[in-house]
Amino acid sequence: MPIVDITKLDVGEPLPGWHDRYFAANSMSFSYYDVDAGASIHGHAHPEEEVWHILQGTLEITLGDSVYVTSAGTAAIVPSNTHHAVRAITDARVIIASQPIRERVGRHRQ
C-alpha cells in the first residue's frame, strides 16, 4: 500500500481562508484543510458523498435546513447531492473523505 506524506503535498487556497492539501486513492479522495476563523464555503451540492472529520476548532455546518455546530472529535456526514455550507467559527483543521473521487484532486492520484 502506498504511503502519502501529507506534508509534501502542494498547498492551495481554493477559497479565502481554506488552505488545502489533496490526494486520491483508487475510489476516494482526501482533503486536508487548515481553516482560518471566519472563512466560509457557500451553499452548494455535488454528487460525491463527504465525511468531514473535525480535528481542531469549531465549524458551523449547514446540511439542508439543519445547522450544526461541530468541534474537535466530531464527524459530519454529507450525503450525495445534499445542499451544504460551512463557516469556521474558530481556526480549524479538518479532513474530508469523498467518494467517489472529487475530480479536482486527480493531480494527486496515487
Beta strands, then each sheet from edge to edge (+ up, - down):
strand 1: 12-15
strand 2: 18-24
strand 3: 29-35
strand 4: 40-44
strand 5: 49-56
strand 6: 58-63
strand 7: 66-71
strand 8: 75-78
strand 9: 84-88
strand 10: 92-99
sheet 1: 1+ 2- 3+ 10- 5+ 8-
sheet 2: 4+ 9- 6+ 7-
end
